[in-house]
C-alpha cells in the first residue's frame, strides 16, 4: 500500500502543478493590490543606495494583508539593484530577515544578526561565518554581540537593514534591543543600521519606554485588509501556476475568496485553497468541488486554532484555558447577573487564572499584566471583549471566547500538561470530564 502511494506521487498529480507557489511564504513576481505599499516601502529604504541611513520603518496590518510579502519583495529588488551596475555609489547593502516568533529575545536577535550569511565576514580574522567561527559566538553576552555587530558594520561600511517580523513577539529585552540598534549609528563612523518592524499590533511602539521611542526616528505604514475581489485575483494568480489547468473553476475561487474576505486574510485564502486541493487529491478526484472546500475549511480552522493556542506564552495559555473552562461551566457571575450566555466578567476570569496558576505552581501575574494578556488574545481573535456599561456590577469588561471552548480547553490542557491527577478540587472534577481531549 505504501509503495502504491509512492508510485501515485511519481506518476503525476491530477490536481497540483507546483505546490511551491501556493505557500504563503512564496514571493510572486507581482503583488496584486499592493503596488502603492510596495512603492512606499521602496522609497523609505532607497536612501541606502546613496550610503545614507533611511528612517526606521514600522509596518502594521492584520494577518494576511501582505506585509511580510511586500517587504521581502522590496528587499529582493533592493539586493538585485545593489549588486548590479546601476549601483554607482558602490553602496554595500545587506538585509537580514528574521521572524521574532522564533527569535523572541534581544540575545537571539543579536546572535541571529551575527550568524546571518548577509554579514559574510566575521570580526574573527575576517573569515566567513560559515567556516565554523559562528559557533564561537554562542555564549557571547548581548553586549559582546552588539560590539561585534558594530565593528563588522563599520569595518565593511555596510548599509544594514534588519527586518524584524512579528516584532511584538520579542517579549524579553525589546526596549534595550531598539535602543541598541538605533544608537549604534551614533557610535560608528561608516556604515549604518536601520530597522523594519512588522507587526499585527499597532500598540507595539507605545509599549517601548520613552528612551527607546525617542531614538527610533521611524515612519509608519498600515496595510489594509483585502476585499473579496482582490483575494479572488490573488488566488487566480497562484492557481495559474500552482494547479493543473481546468481542475478548479471560478465558482470555487469565489467561494474561497468570500470566506477569506470576512477578515481580508490572503494567508487564510491560500491555506484554504491548498487544503481544498489536497482533499480532492486524496479522494482521487480530478477537480475541486464545493464539498472539498467545506471539508478543507473545517480542517484549516482547526489548524489555525491549534497554532494560535499552542504558540502562546505559558501564562496566556493559562488565561485562555481559564476562559474556556469558565465558558463551559457557565460562569458563576453570569448566573447571578443575568448577562448574555457566553459572556464572562474580567474579575471571575482573573480569579480562575489565579487558581490555575497556583495549581500549576506558577506565580500569577498582576492584574495589569493580565489585562495585557486579554488585549493580546483579543488582537489575535481568540476572544472578544466589550464594556458592560453601567448597571452590571459597575462598568467592567465582558469576555467571550471566539472558538469552541471544548476544543480550546483540550489544546491548552495538553500544552500545559494538565490532568486530573495533577490538580485538585473543582478543576480536577472539570478535567476528568475532558478525557477525550
Secondary structure, DSSP 4 states (H G I P E B T S, - for coil): -HHHHHHHHHT--SSBS-GGGGSTT---SS-TT-HHHHHHHHHHHGGGGGT-PPPEEEEEE-TTSSHHHHHHHHHHHHHHHHTSTT-TT--EEEEEEEETTTS-BHHHHHHHHHHSTTS-S-TTTT--GGGTGGGGGTT--HHHHHHHHHHHHHHTTEEEEEEEETGGG--BSHHHHHHHHHHGGGS-SS-EEEEEEEES-TTTGGGS-HHHHHTT-EEEEEEPPP-HHHHHHHHHHHHHHHB-TTSS-HHHHHHHHHHHHTTT-HHHHHHHHHHHHHHHHHTT-SS--HHHHHHHHHHHHHHHHHHHHHTS-HHHHHHHHHHHHHHHH--HHHHHH-PPTT-EEHHHHHHHHHHHHHHTT-PPPPHHHHHHHHHHHHHHTSEEEEE--TTSSSS-EEEEESS-HHHHHHHHHHHTT--TTT--THHHHHHHTTTT-
